[in-house]
Amino acid sequence: MRTQPAAFLKLLVLLVPREMKVEHRGGVKAMTDEQLEAGIEAIQRMLEARATGEGSKVIDAVPEPVALPAPSRKPRRKRGAEAKPAPSL
């Protein structure tokens, strides 16, 4: 993987099928009332968990100040109309 990334990616592509057949079977219309109610309850529990923040990670920290490097003092070349004309010989 590290020495020959192109060959590695080629092998990964060979693992993926060229064609994939997807079929829908019934969906919500084929579900019973009990299955629908169970699905609605599961969705409500997920929404409540998201709203209360259950399972979320909270980072309690204060950022430390970081010193930035000093700007370089290298003079820049001027372009266009700002440039000085070249000395004539």
N, C-alpha and C positions, 0 to 999 in steps of 0.2 A: 504494500500500500504506500509506504513512504518512498521506496526506491523507484517504483514504476507506477505513478498514479494513473496514467492513461490506460495501462493494462488492467489495473484494478477496476476502473470505471467501466471498461468494456465487459469485464466479467459480471459486474453488477447489472448491466443492461441485459445481459443474456438470462439473468434470473427472472426478469419481469416478462410476463406473457405478452405476446403481440396483440392478441385480441381477448377481450373479456366480455362475456355475456351477462347482462344484468336483467333480472326479471322481477317485477313487482307482483306479489301474490296477496291479493285481498286488501292488505293494509288495514286501515282503521275500520273499514266497512265489514271486514271478516272477523273482527274482535267481538267477544261476548261483552255483555254489560259489566260483568265482574272484571274482565281484563281492562276495559276502559276505565273503570273506577280506580283500579289499582295503578294504572298508568298516570291518571290525573293526580292521585295522592303522591306518587313518587315525584312528579314534577313540582308539586306544591312544596314538598319537603326540600327539594333541591333549591328552589327559589328562596325559601325561608332561610336555609343555611347560608346562601349567598348574601342575603340581606343582613343577617346577624354577624357575618364574618367568621363563621365557624370554619376551622381548617385553614384559615389564612395566616400567613406569617407576618408578624409585626416586627419591624426593626426599630429598636429603641436606641438611637445613637446620635451623637452630635458630630458634625463634620469638623475635621481639623483643618486649620488654614494651611495652605501649601504655597511655598514661595515659587514664583515663576522665574525662569531664567532671564537675565538682563538682555535687552535688545542688542543686536550686533551694531557696531559703529561703522561698518563698512559702507563707504559712500556708494550710492546707486548711480548708474548711468542715466543721463537725461535723454529723452527721446523727442523727436519731432522738433517743434518750434522752440522748445526749451533748451535744446542742445546748443552749445557754443559752435560757431563756425570753425572749420578746420583752418589752421594757418596756411596761407598761400605761400608758395615757393617762388 
